[in-house]
Amino acid sequence: MQNGIADAAARERYNSDITAQSKETAERLKQNVAYDTGALEESIGSNTRKFYGQIDSISFPFLRYGVFIAKGAGRGYGGLIGSSWYNAKGELKTTNPLSLGKMNSGSRQGDDWYGVVIDEEIPKYKKVAIEYYSQLYVNAVQL
């Protein structure tokens, strides 16, 4: 029974560490926004999802135009495929065919403001996970 209590304590510490790290990552993302009117920075957050009481997923939501900045997309600078969306009036809009393939070109260069932060943060999450699973292993082999 002691192993179950130790596992629960390890899981709580793991969840707490991952939650704290995800909040720190969100703050770093806010600091790294390349171009912002204020709304993008304000929209950045962190969410965690649990499966059987253990965090198994982390997400960092932000406004859609943050991806446009990162990829060098925008009006007149579409990707290869394009997209469709509904505007505020509920009207279906699509990418202008004349802008296809122009993303990340000319004056609209991408700035990967979020990818570099995530890449730098991943080792911190790996460290937390290694500590947690190592503790579970120790708990399992204790007599």
Beta strands, then each sheet from edge to edge (+ up, - down):
strand 1: 47-51
strand 2: 54-59
strand 3: 84-86
strand 4: 92-94
sheet 1: 1+ 2-
sheet 2: 3+ 4-
end
